[in-house]
């Protein structure tokens, strides 16, 4: 399983992304991204061409940027890389956005498990469409179950 460490981004080098799939890089504060990838692979099975970069307080900006560049380069097999970050305005997003002009990537902020699952299942799409699908899945995955149950109970009698 591709995983980021405190040192750099690591990914599954034995099973690279197929040429028809976008790479997926999850960039988050701490180990959140690596944990999301673990959860997604528990549900979907092992995935190719995915990785995580952990932004740690102990790492400098230059070190994180190097890990991001290496991650994107290693995961791009032609369709580019979708970078999923945890918080718009946070360091993972800001640093990822700094690579937009120089690398073939798109950034979506606010990663959650429903978003990641959707992305991993639709990686044959163009990056712009994959990003739109990621956004929609992420938003649809946010629910208040108790609210839904109360509405159902009220409607049903």
Residue pairs with C-beta under 8 A, 6 or more apart in sequence:
1 12
1 37
1 38
1 41
1 46
2 9
2 10
2 11
2 12
2 37
2 50
2 51
2 52
3 10
3 34
3 37
3 38
3 51
3 52
4 10
4 31
4 33
4 34
4 51
4 52
4 53
4 54
4 67
4 71
5 54
6 54
6 56
6 58
6 59
8 66
8 67
8 70
9 25
9 51
9 52
9 53
9 67
9 68
9 70
9 71
9 74
10 51
11 49
11 50
11 51
11 71
11 74
11 75
12 46
12 48
12 49
12 50
12 51
13 74
15 46
15 48
15 49
16 48
16 49
16 77
17 23
17 48
17 49
17 75
17 76
17 77
17 123
18 48
18 49
18 77
19 77
19 78
19 79
20 79
20 124
21 48
21 49
21 77
21 79
21 123
21 124
22 49
22 79
22 80
22 81
22 82
22 123
22 124
22 125
22 127
22 130
23 49
23 50
23 51
23 72
23 74
23 75
23 76
23 77
23 79
23 80
23 81
23 82
24 47
24 49
24 50
24 51
24 75
24 81
24 82
24 84
24 116
24 119
24 120
24 123
25 50
25 51
25 52
25 53
25 68
25 71
25 72
25 75
25 81
25 82
25 83
25 84
25 105
26 33
26 34
26 36
26 37
26 50
26 51
26 52
26 53
26 83
26 84
26 85
26 111
26 116
27 33
27 52
27 53
27 55
27 68
27 71
27 83
27 84
27 85
27 86
27 92
27 93
27 95
27 96
28 36
28 52
28 53
28 54
28 55
28 85
28 86
28 92
28 111
29 54
29 55
29 86
29 87
29 90
29 91
29 92
30 54
30 55
30 56
31 54
32 54
32 86
33 52
33 53
33 54
33 84
33 86
33 111
34 52
34 54
36 52
36 111
36 112
36 113
36 116
37 47
37 50
37 51
37 52
37 116
39 113
40 47
40 113
40 116
40 117
40 120
41 47
43 117
44 117
44 120
44 121
47 120
49 75
49 77
49 123
50 75
50 120
51 71
51 74
51 75
53 64
53 67
53 68
53 71
53 92
55 64
55 91
55 92
55 95
61 95
64 91
64 95
65 95
65 98
65 99
68 83
68 95
68 96
68 99
69 99
69 103
71 81
72 81
72 83
72 99
72 103
72 104
72 105
73 103
75 81
76 103
76 104
76 105
79 123
79 124
79 126
79 127
80 104
80 105
80 106
80 127
81 103
81 104
81 105
81 106
81 127
82 105
82 106
82 108
82 119
82 123
82 127
82 130
82 131
82 134
83 96
83 105
83 106
83 107
83 108
84 107
84 108
84 111
84 115
84 116
84 119
84 134
85 92
85 93
85 96
85 107
85 108
85 109
85 110
85 111
86 92
86 93
86 109
86 110
86 111
87 93
87 109
87 110
88 109
88 110
89 109
90 109
93 107
93 109
96 105
96 107
97 107
99 105
100 106
100 107
104 127
105 127
106 127
106 128
106 130
106 131
107 131
108 115
108 131
108 134
108 135
108 138
110 138
111 138
112 138
112 141
112 142
113 141
114 137
114 138
114 140
114 141
115 134
115 135
115 137
115 138
115 141
117 137
118 133
118 134
118 136
118 137
118 138
119 130
119 133
119 134
119 137
122 130
122 133
123 130
125 133
